[in-house]
Amino acid sequence: MSVTNVINTIMRTPWGLGRWIRLAIGVAFLFDAYYKNSGMVALMGAFLVYQAAFNTGCGLGNSSCGTDAPVKKSEHDISHNFIQLNHKK
């Protein structure tokens, strides 16, 4: 199995690249927190592992960041149609 096939498989599954990165960074933080007895780093690592495991984002359970859906403009919207006039003096 080639590297390209592995990358394509990872990107096509629900466990995309972002989730793998969150999981790796979270596990690294947890190992670091264990060896250095750092509770704050452990919380950050646990948060990242939680995000990766349950596919949550910065939103409250819907994996969105609270942005509005793009508004579809009608085909008759002329608010951005401008004509450039070249004036010769």
C-alpha positions in Angstrom: 0.0 0.0 0.0 1.5 3.3 -1.1 1.6 6.5 0.9 -0.8 8.1 -1.5 -3.3 5.4 -1.0 -3.0 5.7 2.8 -3.5 9.5 2.6 -6.5 9.1 0.3 -8.0 6.5 2.6 -7.6 8.8 5.6 -9.1 11.8 3.9 -12.2 9.8 2.6 -13.1 8.4 6.0 -14.9 10.3 8.8 -11.6 10.4 10.5 -10.1 13.1 8.3 -6.8 14.8 8.7 -8.0 17.3 11.2 -9.2 14.6 13.6 -6.0 12.7 13.4 -4.0 15.9 14.1 -6.2 16.7 17.1 -5.8 13.2 18.4 -2.0 13.2 18.0 -1.5 16.6 19.6 -4.0 15.6 22.4 -2.1 12.4 23.2 1.2 14.2 23.1 -0.1 16.8 25.6 -1.4 14.0 27.8 2.0 12.2 27.8 3.7 15.5 28.5 1.3 16.3 31.3 1.8 12.9 32.9 5.6 13.2 32.9 5.6 16.8 34.2 2.6 16.6 36.5 0.9 19.5 34.8 -2.9 19.6 35.3 -3.5 22.4 32.9 -1.7 20.7 30.0 -3.6 17.5 30.9 -6.9 19.4 30.5 -5.9 20.8 27.1 -4.8 17.3 26.0 -8.0 15.7 27.2 -10.0 18.4 25.4 -8.3 17.7 22.1 -8.7 13.9 22.5 -12.4 14.5 23.3 -12.8 16.6 20.2 -11.1 14.0 18.0 -13.0 11.0 19.5 -16.4 12.6 19.4 -15.9 14.8 16.3 -16.8 18.0 18.0 -15.6 21.4 17.1 -15.8 24.8 18.7 -19.6 24.7 18.4 -21.9 23.1 21.0 -22.3 19.7 19.5 -22.9 20.6 15.9 -19.3 21.1 14.8 -19.8 24.6 13.7 -18.3 27.8 14.9 -21.5 29.8 15.0 -21.3 31.3 11.6 -24.4 32.0 9.6 -25.1 30.0 6.5 -24.3 31.9 3.3 -27.2 33.8 1.9 -28.1 32.9 -1.7 -28.6 36.0 -3.8 -31.3 36.1 -6.4 -30.4 36.3 -10.0 -31.8 39.7 -10.2 -29.5 41.3 -7.6 -27.9 44.3 -9.3 -26.3 45.8 -6.2 -22.8 44.8 -7.4 -23.1 45.7 -11.1 -21.0 48.7 -11.9 -20.1 50.3 -15.1 -16.7 51.9 -15.4 -16.8 55.3 -17.2 -13.7 56.6 -18.8 -13.7 60.3 -19.0 -11.2 62.1 -21.3 -10.4 65.6 -20.4 
